[in-house]
Amino acid sequence: MSIPVNPLIATRILPAISKQIPLDYRKVRTSLRSISANLKCGVIRSVGSTLGALALLGFLASIASAQQLSVVIRVQSQAPGRALIEGNASPSTVWSFRDSYAGVNNLGVRIEEMHLFDADGADIQTRKIAPGQFEAARPASKFRYEVNLNPPARASDAALVSWLNSDRGVLRLADLLPVADRTVAANAGASARDNNRSLDKSQAAVRIYVPAGWSVHSNEGNSQTELNVLEIDRAVFALGRQLRTSRTTVSKTTLSLIIDGEWAFADADALEMTTKVFAAYTEVMGGRPANRATLILFPSPQNVAADRWSAETRGSTVSLLMGKLPSKTAALLQLSVPLTHELFHLWIPNALALEGDYDWFYEGFTVYHSARTAVRLGLLTFQEFLNAIARAYDAYAVGLERDRWSLIEASQRRWTTGSSAVYQKSMLVAFVLDLKLRSQSRGKRSLDGLYREVFGRYRSFGTSAVAADGNQAVVAIIESTPGLEHFAETYVRRAAVIDLQAEATPFGLKVERPGLRTRISVSETLTRQQRDLLRELGYNDSVRTPGTKKR
């Protein structure tokens, strides 16, 4: 996710609203359901018969042997950065690599010098069908190829794909290894959203060799160079000459910071902020998302403005690339924007057993909720929070097709024409929903409770939950709330028009447009209920301007 960040405090949230390349990590995560969970269940159910169990275990071993990749990755840091990859897989005549991801296209052209072999190591004639798509004359089970890891031309894309330069790099197995469903070659021209379904939750035995003096770290385990990766599509590796690592524990979750480069703040400052945000979300959600979580903080591999950043949360790893602001205060404020947004994705949607196009909830609502969290943690003032809502409304208002689709339909078109509705409009809907929840319950319910209920019902961490439809699940929970039975029908299922002034006024907020920009402020006269509601959102009436009235 790439966001231009104004160093002024008052514009810290605008980037989260106007992000250019948000990650579709949820669709990556739910693309293919891993067979391993089902197989394990089969073993447990068969324990009653010793002979049957032994036979089944032998069958499972043969299946695991056929499905799991075994690869060696040798990293070469000289420009352009490259990786030599070789290994074994189940025999196939069609070999396919992912060609697009979350709006980043033509990834297949990076795959070069593809060679295929049979089990005995004999070379097999190989034909290139298309970039990243290959066909062998007969079934091949061994392979060797190279990947050009030169950083992408567009700076924002570096947070989403593998890259390498002379000092550091990030490897994402999903765009380096052959996909499990090799019939994807027939769909090489499909959209990024469709190609996500070809990603793979299968395992891989991975050994990584890095240049002398380099190190490699990941969230996959303690071993630095050889790992059994449980889900290929979630695996992210950070490598470099001078990586620094630090760890802490929050609610039994090990948080790791992998950092490189010189920053205006200390490593301890970054870890402290990460810990604070993670702890806040753990409290809101009523549980932790994983046993381990990792933040990778690197300078952008391209020359970018100091106030820019791009980020992605994949599995339990947050990758953040930033420009460098010279002031410690400004740099930490800049860091707080992606942290409050991306860390929440560890729960929503990455720790949910939900699938489908419910981007409006796990992205748009998250933009709102992360801003609320920033206010709660003192990283953002209440007026800055209102300014962010106003900017989202202005961006929504100028959209040519802002009310053409429902939020669900816009989510289906996220990578083409639906991005504005997924982010700006969904943030506004989340704001309206939070106001209504708090008002109707007199502070007993809020959007926090909705998130907690979604996580409680559909959490995947530590459970064997079967994936449900995300839209149906979230909408059902909203509709079960007394007094809001028709909210989802109006604002989510239908292409509703957002009248922010009409929505906000009953809650003690003024929405004005004196010029080209909308301004939201607290009304001069507030009822006790309005004042209590706004205080819950972070309003502090003791710092109001002179002359305002309360009643």
C-alpha positions as CSV (number, residue, x, y, z in Angstrom):
1,M,0.0,0.0,0.0
2,S,1.6,3.2,-1.1
3,I,0.7,6.4,0.5
4,P,1.9,10.0,0.2
5,V,2.3,11.3,3.7
6,N,2.4,14.9,4.5
7,P,4.8,15.5,7.4
8,L,2.3,17.8,9.1
9,I,0.5,16.1,11.9
10,A,-2.9,17.3,10.5
11,T,-2.6,15.1,7.4
12,R,-1.3,11.9,8.8
13,I,-4.4,9.9,8.1
14,L,-5.0,11.1,4.5
15,P,-2.5,8.5,3.1
16,A,-4.5,5.7,4.6
17,I,-7.5,6.9,2.8
18,S,-5.9,7.6,-0.6
19,K,-3.6,4.5,-0.7
20,Q,-2.6,3.5,-4.2
21,I,-1.8,-0.2,-4.0
22,P,-3.6,-2.0,-1.1
23,L,-2.8,-5.6,-0.7
24,D,-5.4,-8.3,-1.5
25,Y,-3.8,-10.5,1.1
26,R,-7.1,-11.9,2.2
27,K,-7.8,-13.4,-1.2
28,V,-4.2,-14.7,-1.2
29,R,-4.9,-16.4,2.1
30,T,-8.2,-18.0,1.1
31,S,-7.3,-18.9,-2.5
32,L,-6.8,-22.6,-1.9
33,R,-7.8,-24.6,1.2
34,S,-4.9,-26.6,2.3
35,I,-5.5,-30.4,2.2
36,S,-3.3,-30.9,5.3
37,A,-6.0,-29.9,7.8
38,N,-8.4,-32.4,6.3
39,L,-5.8,-35.1,6.3
40,K,-5.0,-34.5,9.9
41,C,-8.6,-34.8,10.8
42,G,-8.7,-38.1,8.9
43,V,-5.8,-39.4,11.0
44,I,-7.6,-38.6,14.2
45,R,-10.8,-40.2,13.2
46,S,-8.9,-43.4,12.2
47,V,-7.0,-43.9,15.4
48,G,-9.5,-46.6,16.6
49,S,-8.1,-49.1,14.2
50,T,-4.4,-49.8,14.4
51,L,-4.2,-51.5,11.0
52,G,-6.4,-48.9,9.4
53,A,-4.3,-46.1,11.0
54,L,-1.1,-47.5,9.7
55,A,-2.5,-47.9,6.2
56,L,-3.8,-44.3,6.3
57,L,-0.5,-43.0,7.6
58,G,1.3,-44.6,4.7
59,F,-1.2,-43.1,2.3
60,L,-0.8,-39.7,3.8
61,A,3.0,-39.9,3.6
62,S,2.8,-40.6,-0.1
63,I,0.4,-37.7,-0.6
64,A,2.6,-35.3,1.4
65,S,5.6,-36.5,-0.6
66,A,3.8,-35.8,-3.8
67,Q,2.5,-32.4,-2.8
68,Q,5.4,-30.7,-1.0
69,L,8.0,-28.7,-2.8
70,S,11.6,-28.9,-1.9
71,V,13.6,-25.9,-3.0
72,V,17.0,-24.3,-2.6
73,I,17.3,-20.6,-3.2
74,R,20.7,-19.1,-3.8
75,V,20.7,-15.3,-3.5
76,Q,23.1,-13.2,-5.7
77,S,23.2,-9.6,-4.6
78,Q,25.1,-8.1,-7.5
79,A,23.1,-5.8,-9.7
80,P,20.6,-6.7,-10.8
81,G,19.7,-8.9,-7.8
82,R,19.0,-12.5,-8.8
83,A,18.0,-15.7,-7.2
84,L,18.9,-19.2,-8.5
85,I,16.2,-21.6,-7.5
86,E,16.3,-25.4,-7.9
87,G,14.3,-28.2,-6.4
88,N,11.8,-31.1,-6.7
89,A,8.0,-31.3,-7.0
90,S,5.4,-33.7,-8.1
91,P,5.8,-34.6,-11.8
92,S,4.0,-32.3,-14.3
93,T,4.3,-31.2,-17.9
94,V,2.9,-27.7,-17.2
95,W,4.8,-25.3,-14.9
96,S,3.3,-22.0,-14.0
97,F,4.4,-18.9,-12.0
98,R,2.2,-16.2,-10.8
99,D,2.0,-13.3,-13.3
100,S,0.0,-10.7,-11.3
101,Y,-0.6,-9.8,-7.7
102,A,-2.7,-7.0,-6.2
103,G,-2.3,-4.7,-9.3
104,V,1.3,-5.6,-9.9
105,N,1.5,-7.2,-13.4
106,N,3.9,-9.0,-15.6
107,L,5.7,-10.9,-12.8
108,G,6.2,-13.8,-15.1
109,V,8.8,-12.0,-17.1
110,R,11.2,-12.3,-14.2
111,I,11.5,-16.1,-14.5
112,E,14.5,-16.8,-16.7
113,E,16.6,-19.8,-17.8
114,M,14.0,-22.4,-17.0
115,H,15.3,-26.0,-17.1
116,L,13.2,-29.1,-16.3
117,F,14.5,-32.6,-15.5
118,D,13.0,-36.1,-14.8
119,A,13.6,-37.9,-11.5
120,D,16.9,-39.2,-12.7
121,G,18.2,-35.8,-13.6
122,A,17.9,-36.2,-17.4
123,D,17.2,-32.9,-19.2
124,I,13.6,-32.5,-20.6
125,Q,12.9,-30.3,-23.6
126,T,11.0,-27.2,-22.3
127,R,8.8,-24.8,-24.3
128,K,8.0,-21.3,-23.0
129,I,4.2,-20.8,-23.5
130,A,4.1,-17.2,-22.1
131,P,6.0,-15.2,-19.5
132,G,6.2,-17.4,-16.5
133,Q,4.4,-20.3,-18.2
134,F,6.3,-23.4,-19.4
135,E,5.5,-26.8,-20.9
136,A,7.7,-29.9,-20.7
137,A,7.8,-32.5,-23.4
138,R,7.2,-35.1,-20.7
139,P,6.5,-35.1,-17.0
140,A,9.2,-33.3,-15.0
141,S,9.8,-33.4,-11.3
142,K,13.1,-31.4,-11.0
143,F,13.6,-27.8,-11.9
144,R,16.1,-25.0,-12.1
145,Y,15.6,-21.4,-13.0
146,E,16.6,-17.9,-12.2
147,V,14.5,-14.9,-11.0
148,N,15.4,-11.3,-11.8
149,L,14.8,-9.5,-8.5
150,N,15.6,-6.0,-9.6
151,P,13.3,-3.7,-7.5
152,P,10.1,-2.8,-9.4
153,A,9.9,0.5,-11.2
154,R,7.0,1.7,-9.3
155,A,8.1,2.3,-5.7
156,S,4.8,1.2,-4.2
157,D,5.1,-2.3,-5.7
158,A,8.2,-3.1,-3.7
159,A,5.9,-3.8,-0.7
160,L,4.1,-6.5,-2.6
161,V,6.6,-8.5,-4.5
162,S,10.1,-10.0,-4.0
163,W,13.1,-7.7,-4.7
164,L,16.8,-7.5,-4.0
165,N,19.5,-4.9,-4.1
166,S,23.1,-4.8,-3.1
167,D,22.2,-4.2,0.6
168,R,19.0,-5.9,1.4
169,G,15.9,-7.6,0.0
170,V,12.6,-9.3,0.7
171,L,11.7,-12.7,-0.7
172,R,8.0,-13.8,-1.0
173,L,7.7,-17.4,-1.9
174,A,4.3,-16.9,-3.5
175,D,5.9,-15.1,-6.5
176,L,9.1,-17.1,-6.6
177,L,7.9,-20.7,-6.6
178,P,5.8,-22.6,-9.1
179,V,2.1,-22.5,-8.2
180,A,0.5,-25.8,-7.0
181,D,-2.3,-25.6,-9.5
182,R,-0.3,-25.6,-12.7
183,T,-3.4,-25.4,-14.9
184,V,-3.3,-21.7,-14.1
185,A,-1.2,-21.4,-17.3
186,A,-4.4,-21.4,-19.2
187,N,-5.5,-18.3,-17.3
188,A,-2.3,-16.3,-17.6
189,G,-4.2,-13.2,-18.7
190,A,-6.6,-13.3,-15.8
191,S,-7.0,-10.4,-13.4
192,A,-4.9,-10.0,-10.3
193,R,-7.9,-10.9,-8.2
194,D,-8.6,-14.1,-10.1
195,N,-4.9,-15.1,-10.2
196,N,-4.8,-14.9,-6.4
197,R,-6.9,-18.0,-6.3
198,S,-4.0,-19.9,-7.9
199,L,-1.8,-19.3,-5.0
200,D,-1.0,-22.1,-2.7
201,K,-1.3,-23.0,0.9
202,S,0.8,-26.1,0.5
203,Q,4.1,-26.7,2.3
204,A,7.7,-26.4,1.1
205,A,11.0,-27.4,2.5
206,V,13.1,-24.3,1.8
207,R,16.8,-23.7,2.2
208,I,18.2,-20.2,1.5
209,Y,21.8,-19.4,0.8
210,V,22.8,-15.7,1.1
211,P,26.0,-13.9,0.3
212,A,28.8,-13.9,2.8
213,G,28.2,-11.5,5.7
214,W,24.4,-11.5,5.1
215,S,21.7,-12.9,7.3
216,V,18.1,-14.0,6.7
217,H,15.1,-13.8,9.0
218,S,11.4,-14.6,8.8
219,N,8.3,-15.3,10.9
220,E,8.4,-18.9,9.9
221,G,10.6,-20.1,12.7
222,N,13.9,-19.7,14.5
223,S,16.1,-21.3,11.8
224,Q,17.7,-18.7,9.6
225,T,18.5,-20.7,6.5
226,E,16.4,-24.0,6.4
227,L,12.7,-24.2,7.2
228,N,9.7,-26.3,6.6
229,V,7.3,-23.6,5.4
230,L,3.7,-24.5,6.3
231,E,2.0,-22.1,3.9
232,I,3.8,-20.9,0.8
233,D,1.5,-17.9,0.2
234,R,2.2,-16.5,3.7
235,A,6.0,-16.9,3.8
236,V,8.1,-13.7,3.7
237,F,11.9,-13.6,4.3
238,A,14.0,-10.5,5.0
239,L,17.7,-10.6,4.1
240,G,20.5,-8.1,4.1
241,R,24.0,-7.2,5.2
242,Q,23.2,-5.4,8.4
243,L,19.9,-6.6,9.7
244,R,19.1,-5.8,13.3
245,T,16.5,-7.8,15.2
246,S,14.7,-7.3,18.5
247,R,11.8,-9.1,20.2
248,T,9.2,-8.8,22.9
249,T,6.1,-10.7,24.0
250,V,2.6,-9.3,24.1
251,S,-0.2,-11.5,25.4
252,K,1.8,-14.7,24.7
253,T,2.5,-13.5,21.1
254,T,6.2,-13.1,20.2
255,L,6.6,-9.8,18.3
256,S,9.8,-9.5,16.2
257,L,11.2,-6.4,14.6
258,I,13.6,-6.8,11.7
259,I,15.1,-3.5,10.7
260,D,17.8,-2.1,8.4
261,G,19.0,1.4,7.6
262,E,19.4,4.5,9.7
263,W,16.3,6.2,11.1
264,A,15.6,9.3,13.1
265,F,14.2,7.1,15.8
266,A,15.8,4.2,17.7
267,D,14.9,0.6,17.1
268,A,13.5,0.5,20.6
269,D,11.1,3.3,19.7
270,A,9.7,1.4,16.7
271,L,9.3,-1.8,18.8
272,E,7.6,0.1,21.6
273,M,5.1,1.6,19.2
274,T,4.5,-1.8,17.6
275,T,3.9,-3.3,21.0
276,K,1.5,-0.5,22.1
277,V,-0.6,-0.9,18.9
278,F,-0.6,-4.7,19.1
279,A,-1.7,-4.6,22.7
280,A,-4.5,-2.2,21.9
281,Y,-5.9,-4.5,19.2
282,T,-5.5,-7.6,21.4
283,E,-7.7,-5.9,24.0
284,V,-10.3,-4.8,21.4
285,M,-10.5,-8.2,19.7
286,G,-10.4,-10.3,22.8
287,G,-7.6,-12.5,21.7
288,R,-4.4,-12.8,19.8
289,P,-4.1,-13.5,16.0
290,A,-1.0,-15.8,16.0
291,N,1.8,-17.2,18.1
292,R,4.3,-15.0,16.3
293,A,4.2,-11.8,14.3
294,T,6.9,-9.9,12.6
295,L,7.5,-6.3,11.4
296,I,10.0,-5.8,8.6
297,L,11.1,-2.1,8.4
298,F,13.3,-1.2,5.5
299,P,14.1,1.9,3.5
300,S,12.4,1.9,0.2
301,P,14.7,0.3,-2.5
302,Q,13.9,3.2,-4.8
303,N,14.6,6.9,-4.3
304,V,11.3,8.2,-2.9
305,A,10.3,11.3,-1.1
306,A,11.0,11.3,2.6
307,D,7.2,11.4,3.5
308,R,6.2,8.3,1.5
309,W,5.7,4.7,2.5
310,S,4.3,1.5,1.2
311,A,3.3,-1.6,3.2
312,E,1.7,-5.0,3.1
313,T,0.6,-7.5,5.7
314,R,0.9,-11.1,4.6
315,G,0.0,-13.8,7.0
316,S,1.6,-12.7,10.3
317,T,4.3,-10.5,8.7
318,V,4.0,-6.8,8.1
319,S,6.5,-5.4,5.5
320,L,7.0,-1.7,5.7
321,L,9.1,0.4,3.3
322,M,9.5,4.1,4.2
323,G,11.3,7.3,3.2
324,K,13.4,8.9,5.8
325,L,12.2,12.0,7.6
326,P,15.0,13.8,9.5
327,S,12.9,14.7,12.6
328,K,12.4,11.9,15.2
329,T,8.9,13.3,16.0
330,A,7.8,13.4,12.4
331,A,9.3,10.0,11.6
332,L,7.5,8.4,14.5
333,L,4.3,10.0,13.4
334,Q,4.8,8.7,9.9
335,L,5.5,5.3,11.3
336,S,2.2,5.3,13.3
337,V,0.1,5.6,10.2
338,P,1.0,2.2,8.6
339,L,1.4,0.5,11.9
340,T,-2.1,1.2,13.1
341,H,-3.5,0.1,9.8
342,E,-1.4,-2.9,8.9
343,L,-1.2,-4.5,12.4
344,F,-4.9,-4.6,12.5
345,H,-4.8,-6.8,9.4
346,L,-3.1,-9.5,11.5
347,W,-6.7,-10.0,12.9
348,I,-8.9,-8.7,10.1
349,P,-8.8,-10.5,7.7
350,N,-5.7,-12.6,8.2
351,A,-6.9,-14.5,11.2
352,L,-10.4,-15.1,10.0
353,A,-11.9,-18.1,8.3
354,L,-13.8,-15.9,5.9
355,E,-13.6,-15.7,2.1
356,G,-15.2,-13.8,-0.8
357,D,-15.2,-10.2,-1.8
358,Y,-15.7,-8.4,1.5
359,D,-13.0,-5.9,0.9
360,W,-15.3,-3.0,2.1
361,F,-15.1,-4.4,5.6
362,Y,-11.5,-5.6,6.0
363,E,-10.0,-2.6,4.1
364,G,-12.4,0.4,4.3
365,F,-13.7,-0.2,7.8
366,T,-10.0,-0.8,8.9
367,V,-9.1,2.7,7.6
368,Y,-11.7,4.1,10.0
369,H,-10.8,1.8,12.9
370,S,-7.1,2.4,12.6
371,A,-7.8,6.2,12.8
372,R,-9.9,5.6,15.9
373,T,-7.1,3.6,17.5
374,A,-4.6,6.3,16.7
375,V,-6.7,8.8,18.6
376,R,-7.1,6.3,21.5
377,L,-3.3,5.9,21.7
378,G,-2.6,9.6,21.5
379,L,-1.0,9.3,18.0
380,L,-3.7,11.5,16.5
381,T,-5.9,14.3,17.9
382,F,-9.7,14.3,17.7
383,Q,-9.7,17.2,15.3
384,E,-7.2,15.4,13.0
385,F,-9.5,12.4,13.1
386,L,-12.4,14.5,12.0
387,N,-10.2,16.0,9.3
388,A,-9.5,12.5,8.0
389,I,-13.3,11.8,7.8
390,A,-13.7,15.1,5.9
391,R,-11.0,14.3,3.4
392,A,-12.5,10.9,2.8
393,Y,-15.9,12.6,2.1
394,D,-14.3,15.0,-0.3
395,A,-12.6,12.2,-2.2
396,Y,-15.9,10.2,-2.3
397,A,-17.9,13.3,-3.4
398,V,-15.7,13.9,-6.5
399,G,-15.8,10.2,-7.7
400,L,-17.6,10.0,-11.0
401,E,-19.1,6.5,-10.2
402,R,-19.2,6.9,-6.4
403,D,-22.7,5.6,-6.1
404,R,-22.9,3.3,-9.1
405,W,-22.2,0.1,-7.1
406,S,-23.0,-1.2,-3.7
407,L,-20.0,-1.8,-1.4
408,I,-20.1,-5.5,-2.2
409,E,-20.1,-4.8,-5.9
410,A,-17.3,-2.3,-5.6
411,S,-15.2,-4.8,-3.7
412,Q,-15.6,-7.2,-6.7
413,R,-14.2,-4.4,-8.8
414,R,-11.5,-3.2,-6.4
415,W,-8.6,-3.6,-8.8
416,T,-10.4,-1.8,-11.7
417,T,-13.0,0.8,-10.9
418,G,-14.1,0.1,-7.3
419,S,-11.2,1.3,-5.3
420,S,-12.7,4.6,-4.2
421,A,-15.8,3.0,-2.8
422,V,-13.8,0.3,-1.1
423,Y,-11.7,2.8,0.8
424,Q,-13.3,6.3,1.0
425,K,-17.0,5.3,1.0
426,S,-16.5,2.3,3.2
427,M,-14.6,4.5,5.8
428,L,-17.6,6.9,5.8
429,V,-20.1,4.0,6.3
430,A,-18.0,2.7,9.2
431,F,-18.1,6.1,10.7
432,V,-21.9,6.3,10.4
433,L,-22.3,2.8,11.8
434,D,-20.1,3.5,14.8
435,L,-22.0,6.7,15.6
436,K,-25.3,4.8,15.4
437,L,-24.1,1.9,17.5
438,R,-22.8,4.2,20.2
439,S,-25.9,6.5,20.2
440,Q,-28.6,3.8,20.2
441,S,-26.9,1.8,23.0
442,R,-25.9,4.9,25.0
443,G,-22.2,3.9,24.8
444,K,-22.7,0.2,25.5
445,R,-22.0,-0.9,21.9
446,S,-19.5,0.3,19.2
447,L,-17.7,-0.9,16.1
448,D,-15.2,-2.5,18.5
449,G,-17.9,-4.9,19.6
450,L,-18.7,-5.7,16.0
451,Y,-15.1,-6.6,15.3
452,R,-14.9,-8.7,18.5
453,E,-17.9,-10.6,17.5
454,V,-16.6,-11.3,14.0
455,F,-13.3,-12.4,15.4
456,G,-14.9,-14.6,18.0
457,R,-17.1,-16.4,15.6
458,Y,-14.8,-16.8,12.7
459,R,-11.2,-16.8,14.0
460,S,-9.0,-19.3,12.3
461,F,-6.0,-19.2,14.7
462,G,-6.2,-22.1,17.1
463,T,-9.3,-23.5,15.6
464,S,-10.4,-25.8,12.7
465,A,-13.1,-23.4,11.5
466,V,-14.4,-24.0,8.0
467,A,-14.3,-20.9,5.8
468,A,-17.6,-18.9,5.5
469,D,-18.6,-16.2,3.1
470,G,-17.3,-12.9,4.4
471,N,-20.1,-10.7,3.2
472,Q,-22.8,-13.0,4.6
473,A,-21.0,-13.3,7.9
474,V,-20.4,-9.6,8.5
475,V,-23.8,-8.5,7.2
476,A,-25.6,-11.0,9.4
477,I,-23.8,-9.7,12.5
478,I,-24.7,-6.1,11.6
479,E,-28.3,-7.0,10.9
480,S,-28.6,-8.8,14.2
481,T,-28.0,-5.6,16.1
482,P,-31.2,-4.1,17.6
483,G,-32.2,-0.9,15.7
484,L,-29.8,-1.6,12.8
485,E,-31.7,-4.4,11.1
486,H,-31.8,-2.4,7.8
487,F,-28.4,-0.7,8.0
488,A,-26.5,-3.3,5.9
489,E,-29.3,-3.4,3.3
490,T,-29.1,0.3,2.9
491,Y,-25.4,1.0,3.0
492,V,-23.7,-2.3,2.0
493,R,-26.0,-4.2,-0.3
494,R,-27.3,-1.2,-2.1
495,A,-25.6,1.7,-3.9
496,A,-26.5,4.3,-1.2
497,V,-25.7,8.0,-1.4
498,I,-23.8,9.3,1.7
499,D,-25.1,12.6,3.0
500,L,-22.5,13.3,5.7
501,Q,-24.2,16.4,7.0
502,A,-27.5,14.6,7.5
503,E,-25.7,11.7,9.1
504,A,-23.4,13.6,11.5
505,T,-25.6,16.5,12.7
506,P,-27.7,14.4,15.1
507,F,-24.6,13.4,16.9
508,G,-23.4,17.0,17.6
509,L,-21.1,17.4,14.6
510,K,-21.2,20.2,12.1
511,V,-20.3,19.5,8.4
512,E,-19.6,22.6,6.4
513,R,-18.0,23.3,3.1
514,P,-16.9,27.0,3.1
515,G,-14.6,26.5,0.1
516,L,-13.3,23.5,-1.8
517,R,-12.9,21.3,1.2
518,T,-15.3,19.9,3.8
519,R,-14.8,20.8,7.4
520,I,-16.2,18.8,10.3
521,S,-16.3,20.3,13.8
522,V,-18.1,19.9,17.1
523,S,-21.3,21.9,17.4
524,E,-21.3,24.9,19.8
525,T,-24.2,23.5,21.7
526,L,-24.3,19.8,22.7
527,T,-26.7,17.7,24.6
528,R,-25.3,15.5,27.4
529,Q,-25.8,12.4,25.2
530,Q,-24.0,14.0,22.3
531,R,-21.1,15.1,24.5
532,D,-20.8,11.7,26.0
533,L,-20.7,10.0,22.6
534,L,-18.1,12.4,21.3
535,R,-16.0,11.9,24.3
536,E,-16.0,8.1,23.6
537,L,-14.6,9.0,20.2
538,G,-11.8,11.1,21.7
539,Y,-13.3,14.5,22.1
540,N,-12.0,16.6,24.9
541,D,-14.3,19.5,25.6
542,S,-11.9,21.0,28.1
543,V,-9.8,22.2,25.1
544,R,-12.6,23.7,23.1
545,T,-12.3,27.2,21.8
546,P,-13.5,30.0,24.1
547,G,-17.2,30.9,23.7
548,T,-18.5,27.4,23.0
549,K,-21.5,26.4,25.0
550,K,-22.5,23.2,26.7
551,R,-25.8,22.1,28.2
